Amino acid sequence: MTINNKPRQFVGYWGCDSRQQLETLLTKTIADSANFSTAAGENSAIWNVASTELDRPPNQPTKNGSATWQIAALSASGISTYPSNNGGLLPDIWANIRENCLILGREPFGRVTLYWTKIGQTIWFASRLQLLLNICKQPEVSIPGLYGYSCFSYVPTPLTPVKNVFAVTAGTELTWECDRDSSVILNPQSKRLLEWRESSEKIEDETKAIAQLQNLLKEAVQRQIADINNSQTVGVFLSGGLDSSVVAALLVQAGVKVRAYTLDFGEAGISEYPWAQQVACALNIPLVKVDASPHRIKQVLNDAVKALDLPFGDGVTVPLYLLNQAASQETDIVFNGEGGDQLFAGWTNKPLIAAAVYQAANPTANESFALQYLRTFHRLWGCETKVFQPQLHPEIQNLHPQEWLLEALNPALGESLLSRLRRAGLMLKGAQNIHPRAANLALAFGLKLRSPFCDFALADWTFQLSGELCLRGACEKYILKRAVENWLPAEIVWREKRGMGVPLTSWCFNEFWHQIGDWLNPAVLQSEKRWQPDLADRIISGKFAAGIQGRRIGEILWLLIMWQKWRSQILGEEVKHKSWNHPFWLPRKVWHYRQRWQE
């Protein structure tokens, strides 16, 4: 069975420029797709929106023009889940009109992206960056965006990789007002919708916490299956890790027909399949093994970059594209386990806690906690002179990436270290990386993506937990494991946490060897005047930096590859003047002997 899923997205404008010119530009932007519906309106400022989700014109304003009404909205899940102040539910992103104001908003988990740019006296907005690039005459790379990407493997909001195009930060509403007399659009006012913060009331009773958590998990799933009928089959992305296994178990308990999908990386790397198979057998659900071999990765790389929309440098992104592709052939709703690590203090918090303890014991240490957190990304921060060409250094020398972390690490919103780290995980690695990349892939296939751990009642409750219930000794996510230990095999619940075993370094030294010379061609890098031209050679030969060894080699190379693919596939920069002045045209064995001889 093949499901006819289509991409889900919207683009629109609001402003005071010529309606005819704006209409022409909007029509040109959506000309390649027949899936868009449009709905225009006029108040003090004119507007129009084209959306694949728009079934009917939006509600019209009241006579005095004081009402707020929605002109565009999108939810990754296909249902509204964010609780509004008036007791209703909001979508993941929205564009509203009030009097002579435009309001763009994004819910706090950051599942769906929302971008804007100002051209003349008009604000253009879209759910996908590519739609706004069609509006910009000559889009250019944002150097702060590029630098942020090199530090985090994603571009920190409100930056984007494109100059003068910005992202609405998760959990924020931006409001523009048009001056009635001058028809000038004023600078936007920003409002935080929700602050993740530690509760003054602490839950310390383990038995009580287990019972409450079990109910909250079941209720979170119930909210996301209310529109699913008994005959409908949903997909679940199953790695065999704790979070995705919990979601699968909850769906089965709720009586939903489930079909699981897991990745097969081939002979290299850590296989997920045996663990996923154990869960599938325990739950008695079918399991589809999705080929994520290097051959398939190369086949879909360009399409995956287009679906991702933004440059995401983590190695899991293209395999996740393959999961969505496979699921879209058989269902239109998929579930994942994303968000569990951020809610329950997953494994990445341990080194930060150790660093904080060390700093407390050694108060003369002058490195800030923000810098310690920055190091946990394990990317290219601190290697700027080795990474970027000299002409770029003046543009980045006054950029301080730790400043992009300060709001998320705000000590005023959490006394305990673990609470601060959980807040940071939600706002940074969750809302700026994990959730938007997952949603972008699903939306590109027309899938409705549901993440039960992205539940506001559940999230609020976790900020009442005492630290000992989240992290007990060396056991992370302790209370979650205790709550679900009777739902899943013990080997799944209590096994040591491992990251997804994408064998990037092995692939770079083997199946991707010759492609690296093409993807990171030194002549192309030299002409772009950004990355150092011999970067790939130095990384793979171990001469780049002491900390980049083993699996870090593949991770850093992939970060660079995904940027280069993004700037050609999305930004549309022409790739030309490739050279053979690199070692990757040699057979790897010959290169290896050459390396040994040179040493």
N, C-alpha and C positions, 0 to 999 in steps of 0.2 A: 504494500500500500504506500502511495506517495501523497503527502500532504502538500497542498498548494499554498505554502507560506510566502508572504511578501514582506519586504523590509518595512519597518515601522519608524516614522520620523515626521518632523514638521519644520517649516521655515516660514518666517514672516517679517513684516516691517511695521514700524510705528513712527510717525514723524510729520514734518511740516514741509517737505520738499514736493516737487511736482508729482502729482498722482500718476500722470501718464508715464513719466520716466520710471517711477517705482514699479508700476504694473508691468511695464515692458521687461524690466530686470528680473522681477519675480517669475514671470512667464518663461523667460530664458533659462532661469535656474532650474525649473522643474520640467523643462521641455522633454528630457529623456525618459520621463516616467509618466505613465498614464494612471498611476495609483493615487495621485494627490487629488483632494477636493479643496476648493477655496471658499472663503467666506470673508467678505470685506465689510468695513463699517467706517463711519465718519463721525467725529465729534470735534473737539478743538484741534486734535491732531488726527490725521488719517491713518488707517491701518489696513492690512490685509494679511491673511495667513493661508498657507497651503499645507495640508496635513493628510497623511494616510489614515489617521484615526478619526477624521471629521466626517460624521455621518449626516449631520444637519447643521444649519447655521447656528452660531452661539446665541444665547439669550441676549435680547436687545436691552439697552439701558432704560431706566425710568425717565420720565419727562424732565426732571430736574437734573438729570445726568449724574446723580450722586451715587448710584449703585456701582458695585464692583461685579464685573462679569468676565467669564473665562472665554478667551478666544483660541487657546491651544493648550493641550495637555497630553501627557504621555506617562504611562506606567510600564515598567519592565514586566511586571506580573500580569498586566491586563486588568488589574483591579486596584482600587484606591485603598491605601493602607495607612497613610500618615494622618494622625488625629489632629484636626484643626481646633482653633480656640472656641469655635461655636458648637463643638460636639460632633461635627461631620468628619468626613474623611477626604484627604487630598491625594492627588496623584503624585508621582515621583518628581515631575517637573511641570511647571505651569506658566502661562503668560496670561495676565489679567489686565483689564482696562478699568480705570476709575476716574471719572471726570476727565481731566486732561493729563492723566498719568498712565504710564506703563509700569507694570509690576512683573518681574521675572523671579520665580522662586524654585528652590530645589530642596527636597527633603534631606534630613541629616545623614542617612546612611550613604547617600551619594550614588545611588544605583544607576541613574540615568544622567547623562551629561547635558549641559545647557550652555550655549555660547552666545556672545553678542559682540557687535562692533558698531561704532558710530561713523557714518559717512554723511558729511554735510550736516543737515539737521534731521537726520533719520537714524533710528536704532534698528538694526537688523538683528534677528535672533534665530537660532536653529538648534535642534537637538543633535545634529551631527556637524562636525567641523567642515566636512567636505561641502556641505550646502552653503556655508558662508564663504568658502574659498571661491565659489562661483560668483559671489557678489564683489569680492575685492578685485581691483584692476590688476595689481601686480603684488600678490602676496609674497612676503619675505620671511625668512627665518628670524624668530625672536632669539637673540643671543642669551638673554636671561633664561628663556625657556629651554634652550639647548643645554645651558650649564646646569640648570636644575635637573634635567633628564640625566645628565652624566653622573650626578650625585645620587639619584634615587631610583633610576630606571623608569620613572614616570615624570611628567611635567607638573610641578606643584601649582595648584590653583592659587590665585585667579589667573596665573599665566597660562598661555598655551604655547605650542611651538611656532606660532605665527605672530608676527609683529602686528600690534594694534587689534588683535582679536583676543577676547578674554573669556574666561569660564566663570560661571556663577558658582561660588563656593558652596559645597554641601551644607545644608542647614541654614541657608541665607536667602533673604529676599532683597532684590535691588529695585528701587523705585525711581523713575525719571519723571520729571514734571516739565511740561511745555509752557513757557511764559506766554500768556494770551496776547499781550500787546506786541511783543517783538518776534513771536514765533521761534524763539530760541529754546533749545532743550537744555535744561540745567543739569549739572553733574548729579549722578545717581546717589541716593541715600541708601545705606546698607543697614539691614536689621537681622540680627541673629534670631532664628526661630526656636532654637533649643540648645541648651548647653548640657553636654554630658558631664555630670558632676557627682562626686561622692555624697551619699546620703548621710545625714547626721544620725539616722537610726541604723544600727548594725544587726544583721542576722548572724548569730554565732551558734545556734543550736543546729547541729547537723541533721538530725532526724526531721526537724521542721523544715529545714532548707530542702531536703530531698523531696518531701511531699509537695512543697510549693513549686519546685522546679519541674517535677513531673507534670503537674497540672498546667503550668505555663507553657511547656513544650507542646502538650496536646492541644491546648487552646490556640497556639500560634499556627499549628498545622490546620486546625479546623477553620480558621479565618481564611486560609489560602486554598481550601478545597471546597468552599461553599458553592461554587459555580460548576463543580465537576459532577457529571452524572455517573451512574453505576456502570454504564457500558463503556465509559471513556478510559483509555489507557494513557497514563502520563509517564514521562521519562524521568529518571533520576541519574545524575552523574555520580557514579559510585567508585571511589578510589580504594575502598577498604579501610580508610582511616576512620577515626571516631566520628567526626562531624557528619560526613556524608552517610555513614552507616546509621547514625541516629535518625537522620531524615528519612531514609528508606524504611527503617523499622516503624517510625511513627505513621507513615503513609499506609503501610500494611495493616497496622493496628486499626487505622481509621476505615479500613475496608476499600481502599483505593486500588485499582488495578495498576500495577507498577511494572515497568520494563527498565532494567538498569543498563547503563552503558559505562564501560571502563576502557582504559587505554592499554595498548600493547606496544611497548617501545622496541620490541625485537630482542635480540640477544644481549645487547649492552644495557647497562643501567639496572636500577632496582625495579623489578617487575611488580606492578600493582595487582596483576590479575589473580594470583593465588589468594590474596586477602579479600579482594572483591568477590571472588568465587565462593569463599567461605561464608561471607555475609549473605550472598544471594541464595546459597543452599539453605542456610539457617532460616531465611525468611520465605523460602520457596517462591522465588521470583525469577523470571528469565534474565539472563545476563548476556549482553552483546559485547563482544570484544572488538574494539575499534583499532584498526591498524594505524599506529603512529610511528611507523618506521621512518628512517631518514629519507627513503625514497618518496614516501607520501608527504613528508614535511616539505621537501623541495617542490613537489608538484603543486601544493596549495599555498606556498609562501606568499606570493603576490596577492592572491585573493584574501588570505587571512589578514594581511596588512590593510587592505581596503576595508574589510569588515571591522577591524579594530578601530579605525578612524584616527586615533591618536597613536603616537609611538609608545609602546609598552615593551620594555626590554627584558622581561622575565621569560625564561625558556618555556614556560608552560602555555604561553598564549596560543601558539600555532597548534599544539595538541588539543587545546580546548576548542579551537575552530573545528577540528575534525570531529570532536564529540557532538558539537552543535549540528554539524552537517549530517552526521549519521542519525541523530535524533529527529531532525526536521523531516526525514523521509517517512517517519512512522507516527509522529505525534505533533501537537502544537503547543503543549505545555511541558516544561521541564523543571525539575527541582534540583537544587544543589545544596551543599553544606557550608557555603561560604559564610563567614562571619563568626563562626564558633571560636576561633582563636582570639579574635578581638574581644568578644564578650567574656570569655572565661580565662583570660590570662594564659595564652598558649606559650609554647616553648621559647619564642624569641625574647621573652622577658627575663630569662635567667641571667644572661650576660650583663644586662643592664642593672639588675639587682646586685649582682656581684660587684660591678663597677661602682655603684652608689655606696655599698658597704666599704669598699676599699677607700673611696674618697672621704668617707666619714672618719675612717681610721687614720687617714693621711691628709689632714686639712690643708697642708701646704701645696697639694696638687692644684694646679691652676687651670685645669681643663673644666669647662662648664659641663653641666649635665646635658645640655642641648648638643654639644659636640660629641659627647659619649653616645647619645642616641643616633646622631648622624653616622657614626662609625658602623652601626648595626646594619646599615644598608649594603655595606661591602661593595661599593661601586668605585667611582673614580675621583671622589673628593680627596684632596691632598696631593693629587698627581697632575695638577693643571698644566705645569710647564712641560710635562712629558706627553700630555694628551693633545693640547691645542697648539695650533701654529702661532708664532710670535705676534702676528698682527692682531690676534684676537685677545691677547692678554690684557691690554688696556681696557677692553670692554667688560672683562669679568673680574678685574682685580678689586673692584669695590662692591662686588656681590658677595654676600655672606649667607650661604645656604642654611646655616643654623637658625637664621632669622625666620625662615619659612616654617620652622618647627615650634617657635616660641608660643604661639597661641594654643596649639594642641597640648603643650607641656605646661600650661599655666598652673603654677602651684596654688593659686588662690581657689581653684575649683576642685581641689582634692588634697587632703592632708597626707594620706598614705601614698607611698611610692607606687604600689601596685595599681591604685586607682588612677593615678596620673598616667601610668603606662597604658592602661586599658583605654582611657580617653584618647591618648595619642594614637593608639592602634586603630581606633574607630575613625578618627579624623584624618589620619595620614595613609597608612598602608591599606586601610579598608576603603574609605570614601574616595581616595584619590588614585587607587590602583586596582585592588581586587574586585570591588563591585562594579566600577564603570567598565573595565575590560570584559567582565563576564556578561554584563548587560549589552554592551555594544555588539558582541558576537551573537548573542541570542536575537537581538532586534534586527540584525542584518539578515537573519534567516526567517524573520517574522514569528519567532518563537516567543511565548510568554514564559518568562523566567521567574521562578518563585524560590525565595531564600528564607526558610522558616526562622533562621537565626536573626534575620533583619526584621525583628518584631519589637515594637516600642514598649509594650508592657513587659516583655522579657528583658529588654535592655535596661529599663528603669530598675527592675528588680535586681539585676546583677550588681548595680551600684550600691545596693544595701548589704552585699555580702562582705563578711570579714575576710581579710587577706588569707587566713589559714584555710578557708573553705575553697579558695581558688587555687592556691599553690601550697601544697603540704609537703615539706621536705623537697625531694627532687621530683615529686609527682605534680605535674601541671594539670589544670582543668579538673582538679580533684572532685569537686562537687558534681560536675557533669557526669563524670565516670561513675560515681556512686549512684546517681539518679537513674542511669540507664543500664546498670550492670546486669539486670535481669532481662533486658530486652535483646541482648546481643551476646555472641560467644565471648567468653572471658578473654580469649587471646586477642580479640579485636579491641575490647574496652581498655585493657591494661597494657597493651604492647607499647613499646617506646615510640614516641613521635618521630616520624621521618618526613622530610619534605618530599614533594613529588619528584621521583627519580628520573628526570629528563637527562639523558646522558650526553649533554652538550659537548663536553671536552672530548669524549670518545668519538662523537660524530665529526667534530672539527678536525681531529687527527686522522680520520678515515674517510667516511662517506662524503663529508663536506670539503675535503681538503682542496680540491681544485676550484670549487666554487668560492672559497674565501678570497682567492686572488681576483675573482670577478666582483664579488660583493663589496670588498674593501680594497679595490684597486688603487695603488699608490698614486697613479697619475690623476685619477678622478678626485681623490682626497686632496691632492695638492692644488688642483684647479678650484676646488670649492673654498679653500682657505679657512677651513675649520679644524678638522682632525689632522694630526701629524700623518704624513703620507706612509711612513713605515711602521705604523702602529701595530698592525696585525702581525708583521714579521717579528717585532720585538716581544709581543705578548706570547706568541706561540713558542718562541725559542727560550722563554723564561727570563728574558733580559729586561723586562719592563719594570717590575717592582717585586720586592721580596714577598709581599703578601698575596700576589696573584700567581698561585700555583694550583695544581690539581684541578678540581672542579671549577675554581675561580677563573681559570683560563677560558673555558667554554662560556661561562656566564658573561664575562666582559666582552668577548668576541661577539656574542649574540646581541648584547646591548648595542654595540656599534652597527651590526648588520641590520637590526630592526630600524635604527635611525636612518640608515642609508636607503633602506627599502621604503620607508615612509616618505623621505624627501623626493624620491623618484615617483612612487606610485600615487601619493596623495598630493604633495605640494607641486608635483609636475616639473621639477627641475630636470633639465635634459642631461642624460648621462652620455658623455663622449670622451674621446681622447684616452681610451684605456691603453695601458702599457703592459709589457711583459717583464718589466723590471721588478720582479718579486719571485720568491722561492716556490710559490704554490703551483707553478706549472710543472715543476719537477715531481717525479714519483716520490712519495713520502720516504721510502727507504733510501733513495739517493739523497734527499734532503737531510735525513738523519746522519748518514755517513759524512756528509759535508759539514754538519754541525760538529761532529766529533773531531773531524780533522782540524777545523778552525780553532777548537778549544785546545 
